[in-house]
Amino acid sequence: MKKSSIILIVIIAIAISMILVIYTDSSTYSTFTEAKDKETELYVVGVLNKEKDLMYDPVKDANHFSFYMYDNDSTECQVVFKGSKPMDIERSEQIVLTGKMEGGVFHASKILMKCPSKYDQDEVEVIEASAAPQTAMN
């Protein structure tokens, strides 16, 4: 076999292994129920339970934030984040957590929030209607 053929086979093998690593590493969104069964970090998508209090006391511990969240299956779980409280989490439409379940509590290492758009069409219409100048017609 020629050296060029061997080099080509090695390059193809490396390319295939890189593709496999990329696709096996990509994660999908999970639920709290699935997180209880796995010991690896997962992505969980859900919404904040606004009926329960957010627990954050920067004087006591500035790196401890705890709240309750519903996942996409409407399962509620307590979430603990070792960091400061994200700004405007109460206004978020959706939350994506990265972390793992320990006991009955989800320990998040990252929190990403989808906040409401300030360019929402309904909001723009309300602002335009209320901000329109009043002119008197004679």
N, CA, C and O of each residue as an XYZ file, in Angstrom:
552
protein
N       0.840     -1.163      0.000
C       0.000      0.000      0.000
C       0.893      1.237      0.000
O       1.928      1.265      0.666
N       0.491      2.246     -0.742
C       1.276      3.466     -0.844
C       1.130      4.318      0.415
O       0.146      4.224      1.149
N       2.141      5.148      0.636
C       2.095      6.046      1.789
C       0.920      7.009      1.691
O       0.301      7.325      2.707
N       0.604      7.475      0.503
C      -0.506      8.421      0.325
C      -1.845      7.774      0.697
O      -2.725      8.445      1.237
N      -2.004      6.488      0.416
C      -3.238      5.773      0.775
C      -3.350      5.629      2.286
O      -4.436      5.796      2.842
N      -2.249      5.323      2.953
C      -2.256      5.177      4.409
C      -2.578      6.524      5.070
O      -3.356      6.588      6.022
N      -1.981      7.577      4.562
C      -2.242      8.915      5.116
C      -3.708      9.295      4.912
O      -4.324      9.868      5.810
N      -4.272      8.985      3.748
C      -5.668      9.270      3.468
C      -6.589      8.499      4.418
O      -7.573      9.058      4.903
N      -6.293      7.245      4.687
C      -7.098      6.434      5.614
C      -7.021      7.012      7.032
O      -8.032      7.066      7.732
N      -5.841      7.440      7.455
C      -5.678      8.029      8.782
C      -6.472      9.333      8.886
O      -7.118      9.577      9.905
N      -6.434     10.167      7.857
C      -7.178     11.435      7.863
C      -8.682     11.170      7.934
O      -9.398     11.851      8.669
N      -9.157     10.196      7.185
C     -10.579      9.847      7.215
C     -10.971      9.317      8.597
O     -12.035      9.664      9.111
N     -10.134      8.491      9.192
C     -10.421      7.965     10.532
C     -10.482      9.085     11.567
O     -11.351      9.073     12.439
N      -9.575     10.046     11.479
C      -9.591     11.185     12.401
C     -10.858     12.018     12.208
O     -11.480     12.448     13.179
N     -11.235     12.243     10.949
C     -12.447     13.026     10.670
C     -13.691     12.330     11.219
O     -14.557     12.990     11.792
N     -13.796     11.022     11.056
C     -14.941     10.270     11.568
C     -14.974     10.315     13.091
O     -16.042     10.474     13.683
N     -13.828     10.178     13.722
C     -13.801     10.219     15.188
C     -14.170     11.603     15.712
O     -14.833     11.711     16.743
N     -13.753     12.662     15.021
C     -14.125     14.016     15.438
C     -15.633     14.223     15.313
O     -16.241     14.836     16.190
N     -16.239     13.731     14.254
C     -17.685     13.850     14.073
C     -18.424     13.097     15.176
O     -19.416     13.594     15.710
N     -17.957     11.927     15.510
C     -18.591     11.151     16.584
C     -18.488     11.862     17.931
O     -19.447     11.863     18.703
N     -17.356     12.453     18.216
C     -17.176     13.174     19.479
C     -18.112     14.370     19.540
O     -18.708     14.636     20.584
N     -18.248     15.087     18.450
C     -19.114     16.263     18.428
C     -20.569     15.865     18.661
O     -21.258     16.499     19.460
N     -21.042     14.835     17.983
C     -22.447     14.452     18.114
C     -22.757     13.750     19.426
O     -23.872     13.884     19.928
N     -21.831     13.016     19.996
C     -22.111     12.371     21.281
C     -22.024     13.367     22.420
O     -22.622     13.141     23.472
N     -21.295     14.466     22.244
C     -21.161     15.473     23.285
C     -22.350     16.427     23.307
O     -22.643     17.020     24.345
N     -23.038     16.584     22.179
C     -24.166     17.515     22.149
C     -25.315     16.953     22.966
O     -25.684     15.785     22.843
N     -25.862     17.809     23.793
C     -26.907     17.386     24.710
C     -28.259     17.890     24.244
O     -28.358     18.870     23.505
N     -29.285     17.209     24.685
C     -30.640     17.658     24.453
C     -31.220     18.093     25.785
O     -30.642     17.835     26.841
N     -32.347     18.743     25.727
C     -32.982     19.195     26.948
C     -33.624     18.021     27.666
O     -34.194     17.128     27.040
N     -33.524     18.034     28.981
C     -34.059     16.972     29.811
C     -35.089     17.547     30.766
O     -35.364     18.747     30.768
N     -35.649     16.667     31.574
C     -36.591     17.068     32.613
C     -35.975     16.733     33.965
O     -34.940     16.071     34.036
N     -36.618     17.193     35.040
C     -36.121     16.880     36.373
C     -36.200     15.382     36.650
O     -35.352     14.837     37.356
N     -37.207     14.718     36.101
C     -37.340     13.271     36.282
C     -36.159     12.541     35.658
O     -35.613     11.617     36.263
N     -35.756     12.945     34.452
C     -34.599     12.333     33.801
C     -33.317     12.664     34.543
O     -32.400     11.845     34.593
N     -33.243     13.861     35.122
C     -32.041     14.270     35.848
C     -31.841     13.424     37.103
O     -30.706     13.207     37.527
N     -32.937     12.942     37.704
C     -32.816     12.090     38.890
C     -32.148     10.768     38.552
O     -31.466     10.182     39.393
N     -32.341     10.293     37.322
C     -31.799      9.000     36.908
C     -30.356      9.071     36.429
O     -29.675      8.047     36.377
N     -29.882     10.259     36.080
C     -28.532     10.391     35.526
C     -27.641     11.155     36.484
O     -28.112     11.998     37.248
N     -26.367     10.860     36.442
C     -25.403     11.543     37.309
C     -24.565     12.570     36.564
O     -23.675     13.185     37.151
N     -24.836     12.759     35.289
C     -24.081     13.720     34.492
C     -24.818     15.048     34.450
O     -25.992     15.127     34.811
N     -24.122     16.095     34.006
C     -24.764     17.396     33.856
C     -25.720     17.364     32.671
O     -25.410     16.816     31.613
N     -26.889     17.964     32.874
C     -27.920     18.014     31.848
C     -28.429     19.435     31.691
O     -28.180     20.294     32.537
N     -29.147     19.673     30.597
C     -29.839     20.935     30.381
C     -31.313     20.708     30.703
O     -31.929     19.787     30.168
N     -31.878     21.538     31.569
C     -33.294     21.451     31.912
C     -33.926     22.799     31.591
O     -33.429     23.845     32.007
N     -35.031     22.762     30.846
C     -35.741     23.971     30.455
C     -37.038     24.052     31.236
O     -37.712     23.042     31.439
N     -37.385     25.243     31.670
C     -38.639     25.406     32.381
C     -38.945     26.851     32.662
O     -38.363     27.766     32.079
N     -39.893     27.034     33.590
C     -40.313     28.377     33.981
C     -40.242     28.508     35.487
O     -40.388     27.527     36.217
N     -40.021     29.712     35.939
C     -39.927     30.015     37.354
C     -41.296     29.875     38.009
O     -42.299     30.325     37.456
N     -41.341     29.250     39.187
C     -42.570     29.201     39.973
C     -42.648     30.518     40.737
O     -41.969     30.699     41.747
N     -43.474     31.428     40.253
C     -43.545     32.765     40.825
C     -44.377     32.816     42.097
O     -44.420     33.846     42.769
N     -45.044     31.703     42.436
C     -45.840     31.656     43.661
C     -44.971     31.387     44.888
O     -45.401     31.630     46.015
N     -43.769     30.894     44.682
C     -42.854     30.624     45.795
C     -41.763     31.678     45.824
O     -41.406     32.259     44.799
N     -41.241     31.911     47.019
C     -40.226     32.937     47.211
C     -38.882     32.527     46.611
O     -38.529     31.349     46.567
N     -38.148     33.538     46.152
C     -36.759     33.360     45.747
C     -35.919     33.540     46.996
O     -36.103     34.511     47.730
N     -35.005     32.625     47.248
C     -34.198     32.689     48.458
C     -32.785     33.165     48.119
O     -31.961     32.417     47.593
N     -32.539     34.426     48.436
C     -31.229     35.015     48.195
C     -30.975     36.070     49.247
O     -31.722     37.044     49.337
N     -29.944     35.898     50.040
C     -29.566     36.852     51.077
C     -28.080     37.165     50.891
O     -27.225     36.429     51.382
N     -27.768     38.267     50.177
C     -26.363     38.574     49.899
C     -25.542     38.872     51.145
O     -24.317     38.747     51.125
N     -26.206     39.265     52.229
C     -25.464     39.531     53.462
C     -25.014     38.213     54.095
O     -23.883     38.099     54.568
N     -25.899     37.227     54.099
C     -25.595     35.928     54.698
C     -24.635     35.126     53.813
O     -23.603     34.649     54.286
N     -24.975     34.978     52.531
C     -24.129     34.243     51.576
C     -24.442     34.765     50.176
O     -25.494     34.450     49.620
N     -23.552     35.549     49.611
C     -23.775     36.154     48.295
C     -23.676     35.145     47.160
O     -24.043     35.455     46.027
N     -23.192     33.957     47.442
C     -23.040     32.929     46.409
C     -23.989     31.755     46.626
O     -23.638     30.608     46.348
N     -25.182     32.040     47.119
C     -26.198     30.998     47.278
C     -27.552     31.578     46.879
O     -28.074     32.482     47.531
N     -28.106     31.042     45.799
C     -29.405     31.472     45.298
C     -30.249     30.227     45.094
O     -29.798     29.255     44.487
N     -31.462     30.256     45.596
C     -32.343     29.098     45.515
C     -33.737     29.542     45.092
O     -34.218     30.597     45.506
N     -34.380     28.719     44.260
C     -35.735     29.020     43.789
C     -36.398     27.721     43.344
O     -35.759     26.670     43.310
N     -37.672     27.799     43.005
C     -38.415     26.646     42.510
C     -38.783     26.887     41.058
O     -39.100     28.007     40.657
N     -38.735     25.812     40.275
C     -38.971     25.913     38.846
C     -39.784     24.720     38.371
O     -39.659     23.622     38.913
N     -40.623     24.937     37.356
C     -41.345     23.871     36.678
C     -40.608     23.546     35.386
O     -40.240     24.454     34.641
N     -40.385     22.240     35.105
C     -39.781     21.876     33.826
C     -40.878     21.768     32.766
O     -42.032     22.103     33.033
N     -40.527     21.305     31.568
C     -41.492     21.205     30.481
C     -42.574     20.158     30.721
O     -43.604     20.178     30.047
N     -42.360     19.243     31.668
C     -43.375     18.259     32.043
C     -44.197     18.718     33.244
O     -44.965     17.936     33.804
N     -44.041     19.974     33.639
C     -44.728     20.575     34.790
C     -44.333     19.943     36.113
O     -45.111     19.968     37.066
N     -43.139     19.379     36.186
C     -42.607     18.844     37.440
C     -41.868     19.971     38.143
O     -40.992     20.615     37.565
N     -42.236     20.199     39.403
C     -41.587     21.254     40.170
C     -40.387     20.695     40.916
O     -40.410     19.564     41.401
N     -39.336     21.508     40.998
C     -38.133     21.091     41.713
C     -37.441     22.328     42.269
O     -37.488     23.406     41.677
N     -36.802     22.150     43.414
C     -35.998     23.221     43.971
C     -34.669     23.261     43.226
O     -34.072     22.225     42.932
N     -34.222     24.468     42.931
C     -32.961     24.679     42.226
C     -32.043     25.489     43.130
O     -32.456     26.498     43.702
N     -30.796     25.043     43.256
C     -29.782     25.767     44.015
C     -28.671     26.151     43.051
O     -28.157     25.320     42.302
N     -28.314     27.433     43.088
C     -27.258     27.952     42.225
C     -26.184     28.562     43.102
O     -26.473     29.430     43.925
N     -24.947     28.119     42.935
C     -23.820     28.668     43.701
C     -23.292     29.900     42.976
O     -22.280     29.846     42.277
N     -23.980     30.978     43.155
C     -23.626     32.239     42.542
C     -24.644     33.273     42.954
O     -25.558     32.983     43.726
N     -24.493     34.468     42.448
C     -25.435     35.527     42.808
C     -26.710     35.400     41.989
O     -26.734     34.759     40.938
N     -27.746     36.011     42.483
C     -29.050     35.977     41.818
C     -28.970     36.722     40.490
O     -28.532     37.873     40.458
N     -29.388     36.082     39.387
C     -29.396     36.779     38.097
C     -30.398     37.936     38.122
O     -31.481     37.828     38.699
N     -30.022     39.016     37.500
C     -30.880     40.190     37.468
C     -32.123     39.902     36.628
O     -32.025     39.302     35.557
N     -33.269     40.321     37.103
C     -34.558     40.199     36.412
C     -34.992     38.767     36.157
O     -35.682     38.509     35.172
N     -34.608     37.825     37.016
C     -35.044     36.443     36.825
C     -36.562     36.341     36.984
O     -37.190     35.453     36.407
N     -37.147     37.245     37.763
C     -38.590     37.235     37.957
C     -39.336     37.546     36.667
O     -40.477     37.115     36.497
N     -38.718     38.279     35.766
C     -39.351     38.673     34.506
C     -39.089     37.681     33.376
O     -39.617     37.853     32.278
N     -38.295     36.660     33.619
C     -37.927     35.729     32.552
C     -39.120     34.916     32.087
O     -39.974     34.525     32.884
N     -39.167     34.668     30.789
C     -40.215     33.830     30.211
C     -39.845     32.357     30.322
O     -40.709     31.501     30.505
N     -38.569     32.077     30.209
C     -38.090     30.701     30.216
C     -36.685     30.679     30.796
O     -35.918     31.630     30.644
N     -36.358     29.564     31.471
C     -35.041     29.419     32.086
C     -34.423     28.109     31.594
O     -35.091     27.077     31.541
N     -33.147     28.166     31.240
C     -32.397     26.962     30.878
C     -31.306     26.784     31.927
O     -30.461     27.658     32.122
N     -31.342     25.636     32.597
C     -30.369     25.324     33.640
C     -29.385     24.287     33.136
O     -29.768     23.370     32.409
N     -28.144     24.418     33.506
C     -27.144     23.381     33.301
C     -26.743     22.909     34.682
O     -26.359     23.715     35.529
N     -26.828     21.615     34.915
C     -26.469     21.102     36.225
C     -26.881     19.662     36.390
O     -27.166     18.967     35.415
N     -26.911     19.212     37.650
C     -27.291     17.826     37.918
C     -28.066     17.740     39.218
O     -27.999     18.625     40.072
N     -28.793     16.662     39.338
C     -29.631     16.432     40.500
C     -28.806     15.781     41.605
O     -28.079     14.818     41.361
N     -28.919     16.304     42.805
C     -28.283     15.717     43.979
C     -29.357     15.611     45.044
O     -29.798     16.614     45.606
N     -29.770     14.384     45.312
C     -30.905     14.184     46.207
C     -32.161     14.611     45.474
O     -32.379     14.200     44.334
N     -32.979     15.416     46.096
C     -34.181     15.924     45.444
C     -34.023     17.347     44.971
O     -35.012     17.987     44.612
N     -32.796     17.866     44.960
C     -32.529     19.261     44.605
C     -31.646     19.296     43.357
O     -30.674     18.547     43.250
N     -31.999     20.177     42.414
C     -31.198     20.346     41.208
C     -30.146     21.408     41.480
O     -30.489     22.540     41.823
N     -28.875     21.065     41.334
C     -27.771     22.007     41.554
C     -27.313     22.530     40.194
O     -26.723     21.801     39.397
N     -27.595     23.800     39.948
C     -27.293     24.423     38.662
C     -25.898     25.023     38.675
O     -25.509     25.701     39.626
N     -25.152     24.768     37.612
C     -23.848     25.404     37.453
C     -23.951     26.626     36.547
O     -23.090     27.505     36.593
N     -25.010     26.688     35.716
C     -25.254     27.836     34.833
C     -26.753     28.086     34.756
O     -27.556     27.155     34.819
N     -27.114     29.346     34.618
C     -28.504     29.742     34.419
C     -28.556     30.678     33.219
O     -27.871     31.700     33.187
N     -29.371     30.321     32.237
C     -29.618     31.184     31.084
C     -31.095     31.541     31.086
O     -31.945     30.683     31.326
N     -31.402     32.797     30.821
C     -32.785     33.237     30.858
C     -33.224     33.793     29.517
O     -32.465     34.474     28.828
N     -34.466     33.489     29.159
C     -35.073     34.120     27.998
C     -36.017     35.173     28.552
O     -37.038     34.853     29.161
N     -35.669     36.408     28.336
C     -36.464     37.508     28.871
C     -37.450     37.985     27.814
O     -37.233     37.779     26.620
N     -38.529     38.622     28.249
C     -39.505     39.107     27.274
C     -38.881     40.162     26.374
O     -38.049     40.960     26.805
N     -39.294     40.148     25.143
C     -38.740     41.090     24.178
C     -39.327     42.473     24.406
O     -40.533     42.625     24.606
N     -38.469     43.471     24.374
C     -38.976     44.829     24.505
C     -39.547     45.317     23.184
O     -40.082     46.423     23.104
N     -39.436     44.499     22.153
C     -39.982     44.850     20.856
C     -41.222     44.037     20.532
O     -41.573     43.876     19.363
N     -41.890     43.522     21.562
C     -43.107     42.746     21.374
C     -44.155     43.637     20.713
O     -44.342     44.781     21.127
N     -44.828     43.134     19.706
C     -45.766     43.925     18.918
C     -46.883     44.510     19.779
O     -47.239     45.676     19.602
N     -47.448     43.729     20.708
C     -48.532     44.235     21.542
C     -48.064     45.398     22.403
O     -48.776     46.390     22.558
N     -46.872     45.276     22.958
C     -46.355     46.339     23.805
C     -46.108     47.604     23.001
O     -46.351     48.704     23.496
N     -45.628     47.468     21.765
C     -45.363     48.630     20.940
C     -46.666     49.362     20.643
O     -46.704     50.592     20.685
N     -47.731     48.625     20.345
C     -49.009     49.252     20.051
C     -49.553     49.993     21.267
O     -50.084     51.095     21.126
N     -49.432     49.409     22.456
C     -49.921     50.058     23.667
C     -49.143     51.339     23.918
O     -49.729     52.367     24.259
N     -47.840     51.284     23.752
C     -47.005     52.466     23.978
C     -47.356     53.556     22.969
O     -47.473     54.725     23.335
N     -47.525     53.182     21.708
C     -47.852     54.176     20.686
C     -49.218     54.800     20.942
O     -49.394     56.006     20.765
N     -50.186     53.984     21.358
C     -51.531     54.498     21.583
C     -51.564     55.458     22.767
O     -52.230     56.492     22.706
N     -50.854     55.128     23.841
C     -50.886     55.988     25.020
C     -49.961     57.187     24.879
O     -50.151     58.189     25.568
N     -48.970     57.109     24.009
C     -48.005     58.185     23.868
C     -48.380     59.143     22.747
O     -47.679     60.130     22.521
N     -49.476     58.868     22.039
C     -49.858     59.733     20.927
C     -50.315     61.094     21.463
O     -51.080     61.153     22.426
N     -49.857     62.173     20.856
C     -50.257     63.496     21.342
C     -51.735     63.747     21.055
O     -52.258     63.360     20.011
N     -52.374     64.388     21.983
C     -53.781     64.741     21.832
C     -53.861     66.075     21.107
O     -53.311     67.068     21.584
N     -54.532     66.114     19.971
C     -54.686     67.354     19.244
C     -56.160     67.709     19.188
O     -57.011     66.832     19.034
N     -56.450     68.937     19.306
C     -57.843     69.406     19.253
C     -58.173     69.754     17.827
O     -57.435     70.490     17.172
N     -59.273     69.232     17.343
C     -59.727     69.538     15.998
C     -60.755     70.665     16.099
O     -61.712     70.560     16.866
N     -60.571     71.703     15.359
C     -61.526     72.828     15.392
C     -62.444     72.749     14.239
O     -63.319     73.602     14.087
